[in-house]
């Protein structure tokens, strides 16, 4: 089957590790089985693989976002939202 995205090449059915980048942070989603295009790097997955990849991406996004919020709270607790600032400041004396 030709790639439905670029039409330039036949898809190759394979299992590969997929790199994923979010806000400058990169991870690898291991062992994704899909049809891959050697011309444009598009991948066509079935529903089970799509759901797994999306779950792993969302979990990674949450970790990245949490690390950003934590870093901001450490740098300037006043810049955090009301609940976050209270958590960063710790318990009241």
C-alpha positions as CSV (number, residue, x, y, z in Angstrom):
1,X,0.0,0.0,0.0
2,X,1.3,3.5,-0.8
3,X,1.6,6.0,1.9
4,X,-1.7,7.9,2.3
5,X,0.2,11.0,3.5
6,X,2.9,11.5,0.8
7,X,2.1,8.9,-1.8
8,X,5.8,8.5,-2.5
9,X,6.5,5.0,-1.2
10,X,5.1,1.7,-0.2
11,X,4.5,1.2,3.5
12,X,6.7,-1.2,5.4
13,X,5.0,-3.2,8.2
14,X,7.5,-3.3,11.2
15,X,7.9,-2.9,14.9
16,X,10.0,0.1,15.9
17,X,10.8,2.4,18.8
18,X,9.2,5.8,18.1
19,X,10.8,9.0,19.4
20,X,8.4,11.6,20.8
21,X,9.3,15.2,21.7
22,X,7.2,17.6,23.9
23,X,8.3,21.0,25.0
24,X,11.9,20.2,24.1
25,X,12.0,17.0,26.1
26,X,12.3,13.7,24.2
27,X,11.3,10.1,25.1
28,X,11.0,6.9,23.2
29,X,7.9,4.8,22.9
30,X,9.1,1.3,22.6
31,X,8.0,-1.5,20.2
32,X,5.3,0.2,18.2
33,X,3.9,-2.1,15.4
34,X,2.7,-0.1,12.4
35,X,3.0,0.5,8.7
36,X,5.9,2.9,8.2
37,X,6.6,5.2,5.2
38,X,10.3,5.3,4.4
39,X,9.8,8.6,2.5
40,X,8.1,10.8,5.0
41,X,8.4,8.8,8.3
42,X,4.6,8.7,8.8
43,X,3.3,5.7,10.7
44,X,-0.1,4.1,10.4
45,X,-1.1,2.2,13.5
46,X,-4.1,0.0,14.4
47,X,-6.5,1.1,17.1
48,X,-4.7,-0.9,19.9
49,X,-1.3,0.6,19.1
50,X,-2.8,4.1,18.6
51,X,-4.4,3.9,22.1
52,X,-1.1,2.7,23.7
53,X,1.0,5.4,22.0
54,X,-1.5,8.1,23.0
55,X,-1.5,6.9,26.6
56,X,2.3,6.9,26.7
57,X,2.4,10.4,25.1
58,X,-0.1,11.8,27.6
59,X,1.8,10.3,30.6
60,X,5.0,11.8,29.3
61,X,3.4,15.2,28.7
62,X,2.1,15.1,32.3
63,X,5.6,14.3,33.6
64,X,7.1,17.2,31.6
65,X,4.5,19.6,32.7
66,X,4.9,18.6,36.3
67,X,8.6,19.1,36.1
68,X,8.1,22.6,34.6
69,X,5.7,23.6,37.4
70,X,8.1,22.2,40.0
71,X,11.0,24.1,38.6
72,X,9.0,27.3,38.5
73,X,7.8,26.9,42.1
74,X,11.4,26.3,43.2
75,X,12.6,29.5,41.3
76,X,9.7,31.8,42.4
77,X,7.0,30.4,44.7
78,X,5.1,33.7,44.2
79,X,4.8,33.0,40.5
80,X,2.8,29.8,41.1
81,X,-1.0,29.8,41.4
82,X,-2.6,30.2,44.8
83,X,-2.7,26.5,45.6
84,X,0.7,25.8,44.2
85,X,2.3,28.8,46.0
86,X,0.9,27.4,49.3
87,X,2.3,24.0,48.6
88,X,5.7,25.5,47.6
89,X,5.8,27.6,50.8
90,X,5.1,24.6,53.0
91,X,3.0,24.5,56.2
92,X,2.2,27.7,58.0
93,X,4.3,28.2,61.2
